[in-house]
Amino acid sequence: MPLYEYELCEGDCKVCGGHFTLRRPLDAKELTQCPACKKPVRKVWSTFNSPKTLSISDAKKAGFTVLKRVNKGEYERQ
């Protein structure tokens, strides 16, 4: 299940601090209110967690096709 970050649209909350993170299923209905104070919230864009940065050789070993841009709209295998 992915993590989603939310913030209050207005004001502050002593319980959530105006910003909170929830683990929710992909098919869950969109959250519109803070579960603690019931004030309106909006979803915040956040980063994702990656275990490590993949190199080109790691990608090739994992079975991905690695392409290099040659010209506008033209790519070749690396």
QUIWO-V856832 format. One record per backbone hydrogen bond with DSSP energy under -0.5 kcal/mol. NH is the residue of the N-H (numbers start at 1). CO is the residue of the C=O. E is the energy in kcal/mol with one decimal. If there is no record, write none. Layout:
# QUIWO-V856832
nh:NH co:CO e:E
nh:NH co:CO e:E
This chain:
# QUIWO-V856832
nh:2 co:24 e:-0.6
nh:4 co:22 e:-3.2
nh:5 co:44 e:-0.6
nh:6 co:20 e:-3.0
nh:7 co:42 e:-2.0
nh:8 co:18 e:-2.0
nh:9 co:40 e:-2.5
nh:17 co:13 e:-1.8
nh:19 co:16 e:-1.1
nh:20 co:6 e:-2.2
nh:22 co:4 e:-2.8
nh:24 co:2 e:-2.0
nh:24 co:22 e:-0.6
nh:28 co:25 e:-1.5
nh:34 co:39 e:-2.6
nh:38 co:34 e:-1.9
nh:41 co:32 e:-1.8
nh:42 co:7 e:-2.3
nh:44 co:5 e:-2.9
nh:50 co:48 e:-0.6
nh:59 co:55 e:-2.2
nh:60 co:56 e:-2.3
nh:61 co:57 e:-2.3
nh:62 co:58 e:-1.7
nh:63 co:60 e:-1.4
nh:64 co:59 e:-2.4
nh:66 co:64 e:-0.6
nh:67 co:65 e:-0.5
nh:68 co:76 e:-3.0
nh:70 co:74 e:-2.8
nh:71 co:74 e:-1.0
nh:74 co:71 e:-2.1
nh:76 co:68 e:-2.2
nh:78 co:66 e:-2.4
